[in-house]
């Protein structure tokens, strides 16, 4: 059985590096993108199992990415919103995310969210 | 006419001098010829008149029964009086000739005929004279009293002359017996009197120009005269089916003549009487009608007496109607005048009311006599009574607000000079001290030589209007302030959102790497390189966080006015060199060129100035390509200024962003790897301005940015000033 693939969309290089390292240690297959536009290009032919999405990004932010992603044909991966906004839950509803993890978060918070995310086949 | 030319001078003298100017021979010739034509015309007129007189006399004498020369019907009396009144006394020869010829061709000798003719002539002249002197002349038929006076003077007094002279002439000439004197005289007198009453008024009244009647009047007049004719035929010619032909139907004449008097006037009344009289005489002579007696003379005398009285009565009635019509007319005219006056008064009242409602007063200034007239409303606007206002220009100026007085005076004087309309706002002070704002407008009227003679205008009390305008402006300002505040709040919210993101991002990295480090340390297989990397990232994130927090603190200090400088004289070139070297450390493969200036000393807070230059150099490196040049130049700008210029050859700033780059929270560059709060330039400018200097951004044509810090050069006391809060 192949490992679950996760797309990390995050503009801050340090955070992106940390997320990638941590998730790879946990055994996930990790794809990364710097912003929404980059992410759409990255998953043009490969659909990940779950998307970790930062909201505030240059070029294309999380809101726009989510909207455009939904217009894609075929099965859609659940989105987990990573946001610094004060009302993280509302942001998640706005973009139709399966879950949200408010910043700043620790590794435990993140893994919990992924493991309990609805719509993912659990190992 | 051989004597005519010889007499010409005399004619010219007697007639030509009328216009009172001396005339030359030639002109006199013309005048003489004019006179000649006139004389001919006059003679012709006299001839015609004599002819008419002659014919009327012959007609009268044809009806003479008591004596061939004395008749009950003598129209010439009326003709003579009317002619003398209308044409003048000088027509008397026509009477004399007409009467003489008529008599001499009828009966008696030339001598008696001449006597009679003299009597007739005197009768006409006397009648005309008396009527024109005592009864109002030709206009006597316009008043009932005039009618009665005419009747007495022309029909009672004048015929006595003719009758007396005529009968005496006949008696002396032996053509009449003295014993018949009484009856002949009476017939004579009565005939003349009837002629004066029946023919005279008709001729006098119709001698004046006749207006064109309306078709309606014409039709009614047609009916009137037809009725008169029918009545005449029925009454005096017996044209009715009854067997008896002398019924006293004469009263039937009265309604027709009353109709003429009431609906028309003296003129038509006289005409109707004349028509009726003619028919009556005709019938009576034929022995028909109410007045037919054994003797035709008796019949005619009765008829003439009747006709005279009827004429007199209806003429008096017509005159009364005229007088009444005139009185009504004059009453109507008076009423119209009164109405006009009333309307004008109403208009004045309406104007006063309008002025009171609109708070508009009007005024008029006679400049030459310096008299001012105010409307009631203007007095109310000034809060003055007529007794309190001097009604002169100086008096007016005294009530103008002292601050406006000079301006108002100059406007008025200019308007006088240029004779131009004016419109201005002034303040006035009421006696109770309240100030009113007036809008004054006026126009200048000039005299014949173009000098300002009169000024007329209005004043509107616009105090409330102005107040409302100010209130509106205040409201608008408040709205603007509120919008401004709302924009500021929005900007602050946006900033808080950005700040939250910017602060939470390094914290997230910190936590993730801290967790990772813990796991790495627990796992012996993890290489040391990976552990070191985690530790380094944690260190970098902490530093990043620290820089953000420092910026936030600076902002807080600046806004609270608590950013304090500690200034020392510093050599700017060496300070810039140090900063450039440090900035170059971070950018490994970039070089920063320093262009120094010797001995440029300024009193600055060196740590803060370092912060500014570092921030500008960081931006320059960040926003320009790796192989491009960044330089920083120090140079004295003027005797007391030092400039530090940071120049890069990068992308510059888009034109639409250029005016905003120094604003708080403004980020012109939205790029990946470009975190930050958008506070760098804002804080830098605040720090430079605290130094009494300025920071400007320039964007040269050849690309890139050029930031210029301009600082005051070190002079003595500048060191203390920096401590002042902004």
Contacts between the chains, C-beta under 8 A, distances in Angstrom:
chain1	res1	chain2	res2	distance
A	11	B	672	5.8
A	11	B	673	7.8
A	12	B	505	4.8
A	12	B	506	7.9
A	12	B	508	8.0
A	12	B	509	6.8
A	12	B	675	6.9
A	13	B	673	6.8
A	14	B	506	7.4
A	14	B	509	4.2
A	14	B	513	7.8
A	14	B	537	5.7
A	14	B	540	7.0
A	14	B	541	6.2
A	15	B	505	6.0
A	15	B	508	5.4
A	15	B	509	4.7
A	15	B	512	6.9
A	17	B	537	7.2
A	18	B	508	7.8
A	18	B	509	5.4
A	18	B	512	3.6
A	18	B	513	5.3
A	18	B	516	6.5
A	18	B	537	7.2
A	19	B	512	6.6
A	21	B	516	5.9
A	22	B	512	6.0
A	22	B	515	7.0
A	22	B	516	5.6
A	25	B	516	7.5
A	25	B	519	6.7
A	34	B	672	5.4
A	35	B	672	6.5
A	56	B	498	7.9
A	56	B	501	4.7
A	57	B	672	8.0
A	58	B	670	5.1
A	58	B	671	5.9
A	58	B	672	5.1
A	58	B	674	6.9
A	59	B	672	6.7
A	82	B	508	7.9
A	84	B	500	4.9
A	84	B	501	4.2
A	84	B	503	7.9
A	84	B	504	3.9
A	84	B	505	6.8
A	85	B	497	7.0
A	85	B	500	7.1
A	85	B	501	7.9
A	86	B	500	6.9
A	103	B	501	7.9
A	103	B	504	4.1
A	103	B	505	6.9
A	103	B	507	7.4
A	103	B	508	4.8
A	104	B	504	5.1
A	104	B	507	3.9
A	104	B	508	4.1
A	104	B	510	7.4
A	104	B	511	5.4
A	105	B	508	6.3
A	105	B	511	6.9
A	105	B	512	8.0
A	106	B	511	4.9
A	106	B	512	7.2
A	106	B	515	5.5
A	107	B	511	7.8
A	107	B	512	6.2
A	107	B	515	3.9
A	107	B	516	7.1
A	107	B	519	7.8
A	108	B	515	7.5
A	110	B	512	8.0
